[in-house]
């Protein structure tokens, strides 16, 4: 085992080892790829399992453990019709969220969060003087790179096994003058707070720090109002961010979101209901939406 894997085993007892999490996600990823290519035929679990490299029983138990859904229910959650259904119902939910004041610091509907933004000067300095502590942790979607500052969570990236360094380099390019310190023990508790739903508590909100341009931060703040189990579009997000004609610019800001999952950029889809681009991969985006569908159904 690597140093990181040994540390994870010591500091994250409630999570599977890094190698196990990566292997589970590989099976899930293959299953989702098969579903994506064949959803119109509504394939049986035996067919999906064969494409995933496991038997039907193994796939069934993995999906139940992974998101609380059977593979068949997961398939239904990922179909285009389901996406459109979620989209149709999202507008009133979003409007309600804004009416009750959720456009500012406050509750993220599924993960309780308070947030602040670094000043434009701090962002323009490229993170100079900023110390970012980071660690790699298993999560339901592969390997999570979690980055923290003394002020709160600043970054979450997702990677496949063997691609961890690329994820780190991607995050470093956002704040090139910051100092980076690897400390998996220091970031372990934050990783648990993010991905263990039993730790999502309103009276102990997760503090996040948004580091970007004024426009990007405004878009990311609006993302925090999209509830679990619901979707929005780039054009709707642009309107909520006060720039109704800037859907393309909003899309660029969504793509630069440095705190994935917590700031739920995966809940943004195309105007026609298509599940469109995602910085960490479309398969992972579909996996996250399916996992959330299971969480919403069980909640």
Order of alpha helices (4+ residues) and beta strands (2+ residues): alpha-alpha-alpha-alpha-alpha-alpha-beta-alpha-beta-beta-beta-alpha-beta-alpha-beta-alpha-beta-alpha-alpha-beta-alpha
